[in-house]
């Protein structure tokens, strides 16, 4: 079933060429259905009355022949998300949580009319979203990189662990990558008197240069010579 709405007026189709038209008031939809071959009363048209759920994801109601909205039977349905909506929700989950959408969440958000911006805001405000943001902040602080998108597997391993943020920080203290970033930052402080070149620090941290090689690079740089008065 597909329905369109203009103001309080609704129009739609179901089961191919069968038609619905009617009026919406609050969570109630009432109107006329019609189908082949004649699309007219008394046998091929009648009335319906639906009650829409509070989340707008489903409806229940009855239908009947002629001027009656009862007598024909019960009529219920559930919103079916389009493929575009499903893909949009999947993208929102990856952009905010760094993981694929679970079936329950996927169907729920795809069934709403919310824009991607609103869905991402809701995911970010969730308990999981706040933990993702906090762990990402640790990555940026200690490793000078954002794992979201580039290292979702690594990010999610920490998100899904039972460790607190302080325990994660402590665990990272012994990680070779964290130690290398810290050592390079110390070289910046010692030889260049600064550590504001975060992109440069990150670049050197991921390069094959040894710490001694980086030290030699700095000692031979114009910036070092200027600092030393040369």
N, C-alpha and C positions, 0 to 999 in steps of 0.2 A: 504494500500500500504506500502510495506517495500522496502527500497533502501539501497544498500551498495555502497561504493565508494573506488576505488583504484586509487590515482592520479586524473586524469580527467575522468576516465572511471566509469560509473555507471551500476549497474545491480540490478534487483529487480523483485518483483512479486506483483500482485493485483488481487482481486476477485478470490482467490484460486490459480489456476495453470496458470493464464495469466502472461505473461512475459514482462518486460521492459529492454531495454539495450540502452546505448547511451553515450553522451559526455557532460561534464559540463565545461562551460566557464563563469567565473564571476557568475552572478545570473541567467544564462540561461542554461537550460537542453534541449537537443535535441536528438532524437534517434528513435528507432523502438519499436513498441508494437506488440504483437502476442498473439493469443488466439485459443481455440479449435473451430472446430475439427482439422483443418489442420495446424494451426500456420503459414500459408503462405499467400502471396498475391494471388489474389486481395481482397478476402473477409474477411480473418481472420488474416490480419496483415497490418501494415501501419506505419505512422510516427506521431510523437508528437513534440510539442515545448512548454516548460514551462518557466515561469518567477517566480523565487523564491523571496518572500518578503524579505526586508532588515533584519528582525528579524529571518529569517529562520523558521518561524512558519507556513507558508502557501505558496501555489503556485497557479497560474492561467495559463491557456494556452488553446491550441486547439489540436485536433487530426484529422487524416484523413486516407483514405485507400491508399494502394500502396505506391507511393513515395510522397504523399501529407501529409502535417501536418495540413491542414485545410479541411473543408468540412464535417468532421464527427460530429463536434460539439465542445462545450466548455468542458474543463476538469480542475477541480480545486480540491484542497484538503487542509487539515489542519493537522499539526502534532498532533498525539495522544500520550500522555505520557504513559509509561509503569507503572505498579503497583510499581515496585522497585523505579522508579524515584519519584513517588508521595509520597511514604513512606519516601524517603530520604529528600524531601523538607519539609514534615511535621515535621520530626525530627530536621531539621535545624531551623525551626520557634520556636519550643519548646526550643531548646538549646540557642537561642539568644534573642528571644522576650518573651518567657514564655507564649505563646499562640498558639492555633491551627491556621494553615494557612487559610486565607480567600480564597474563591474560585478563585478570580482573580489572586492573588499572587501565589497560588498553581499551577494553570494551566500555568502561565507564566514561573515560574522557572523550573517546571517539563519539559516544552517544550524546554528548552535550553540544551546545552551539558556541562554546567558548573559543576565542582566537588562540593561536599558539602562544602569544605573549602571556595571556591569562593563565593558560595551563602551565607554562614554565614558572610563572610566579607562584602558583599553588604548589607545584612540586618543590620549588626552592624553599618555601616556607614550612614544608613538612619536616618531621623529625629526621628523616633520612636525608632530605635536602640540606638541612643545617649541618649534619655531620659531614656530608660531602664537601660543603663549603669550608668547614674547619680543617679538614685533612688537606684540601687543596691549598689553604693558607700555609700549612706547615711545609708543603712541597715548595711553595714560592719562597718561603723564608729560609729554609735550610738547603734546598737544592737549586733555588733560583730558576725553577721551571714549573709550568703548569701541566699536570699529567692528563687533564681532561682532553679526550680526543686522541692524544699522542700515546698515552700509556693507561688506557682504561683498565686493563687487567691488573696492573700494579695498584692503581688507585682503589679498585674495588676490593682487592685483597685486604687493604687496611680498613676500608669502610665496613666490610663485613666481619672483621675480627672483633673479639670482645674487648680489646684493649681500649683504655681511655686515651684521650689526646696526649696527656702527659706521659703515659706509658709508651705511646707511639714515638713521641719525641725522644724519650730515653733509649728506645730500641734503635732509633736511627743514629744515635751517637756513635755507634760502632760500625756503621755502614761505610764501606770504602768511598762511595760517591759523596757522602756528606763530609767525610774527612778530607777528601780532595778539594771540594769547594771551599772548605774552611781554610785549608793550607794556601790556596791561591788568593783568597781574600787577605790573608796575612801578608803575602808577598806584595800585594797592592799597597797595603798600609805601610809596610816596612820600607819599600823601595820608591814608591810613587807618592806616598803620603795621602792616599785616598782609597776608597773602595766603592765609589759611586758608579763604576762602569759594570753594571750588572750583566749586560749583554756580553761584554768582554770576558768577565769571569766565567760565565756559563759556556762561552765558546771554548775557552782554554780548558775548562773542566772536562769537556767532551772530546778534546783533541788528544792525539797520541803523545804529545810532549810530556816529558817527565817534569817533575817540579824543578829540578836543576836546570832543565832546558828553558823553562819559563823564567827562572831567575836570570839566566844568561840573556834572554831576550830583553828583559827589563833593563838590565845593566848596560846593554848596548843601545838603548832607546834614547832619542833626543829628549824625551820628557824627563828621564832620569838625570841626564847630563845638565839640563836646565835647572833641575831641582838642586843639584849639587854645585851649581854655580859655574858649570863648565861651558 
